[in-house]
């Protein structure tokens, strides 16, 4: 059974589970974005890539900040940060995340931001 994008968007956005930051997910083609703002930024980055201003645009890139490990015979999960976008600009690797004011203050995000800087020497560019 094939579901139209409009119906799928309604199903995603009208689920009983309230999003932590009240943003609405956007489904475009086969791609799911966490917000309209993230989708709009993706379109901008695609245009910049077509114009040759950036290259190697990637979405949802995972960085392992701490590997999983065993403790008292239990496996402790790895700590990962998933960047919205990663691309190259002027020979530099850029890691970019689309954030609202609320998510910029999220404690888990702030810790992962510091860990990314420490482990990979990468500063997140917030949009």
N, C-alpha and C positions, 0 to 999 in steps of 0.2 A: 504494500500500500504506500503510495506516495503522498506526502503531506506538503502543502504549499508553505512558503516562507512566512506568510502572514499568519497562518494557523499555528505554525511552530513557534513563532514569536509570542503569540498569545498564550500558548501552553507554557512557555518558559517564564514569561513575565507575570502570569496569573497563578503561579503555583502558590501553595499555602505557605511555603517557606519564605519569610521576609529576608531580603538581602541585607547584609550587615550595614552597608552604607546607602541603601535605598536606590542604587543605580539599577537601570534596566538593561538586561542583556540584549544584544542585537545579533540576529542570525542573518548573515548575508551569503547567499550561495551555499557553499559547504563550510563556511567559517563562522565561528561563534566569537563574539567580542563581549567583554565584560561591561561595556558601556558605549553609549553613542559617542562620547568624547574619545574613547580609545579607537573606535572605528574611524572617526573623522581624522584622527592623527595618522592612522594607517594609510588612508587615502593621500594625505599630504606627503608622507614618506615615500609612497609609491611614485608620486609625481616627481619628487626630488631625485629618486633613483632613475627614472626615465630621462630626466634632464642631465644626469651624470654628476649631480652634486653629492650624492652618496652612492655606496654600492654594497652588495651582499646583505640586503635587508632580510632579516629573519624575525619571526614572531615566536613568542612563548619559549624562550631559550632558558634551559635549566642550568643553574650553577650549584654544584654541591659544596656547601659551606662547611659541613662536617659529615664525615662518613658514618654509616651505621656501625654499631659496636655491640659486643656482648657484655652484660653486667649481671652477675648472679644468675646466670643461665637464661637471661632474658635478652632479647634483641632490642636495642634502642634504635629507633629509626633515624635515618640521616636527616640533616637539616638542609633544605634546599631553598634557593631563591629562584623564582621564575620571572624573568624580565619580559615586559611586554614586547620590546623591540631591541634588536641588536643590529648595528650596521657599521660600516666604515665611512669615515669622513676625513679627508686630508691625511690619510694614512693612519688615523687613530681609530681604535675600536670604541664605539659609543654604546652604552647600555642605557636605555631609556624606559621610563615607566610613566604611565598616565595616572595621575593621582588627583583626588579632590583634596580640599583642605583637611577634611576629617581623616582621610587615609594617610596623609603626611604626618599625622600625630599618633598613628597607631603604634603601640609599643613593640609589637612583634616586627612590624615593618622597619622601625628604627633600628632594632637590634640586627636584623638581617642586612640592612644598609651598611652598618658598621662592619659586620663580618665580611661582606663583599669587598669592602675597601681594604680590610686587613688581609684576607686570604688571596685576593686576586689583584689588589691595587687598582680597583675600578670604582670610580665614583658614579653614582646613578644620576643621570640627567632627568629631572622631573619635569613633566609637561603638564 
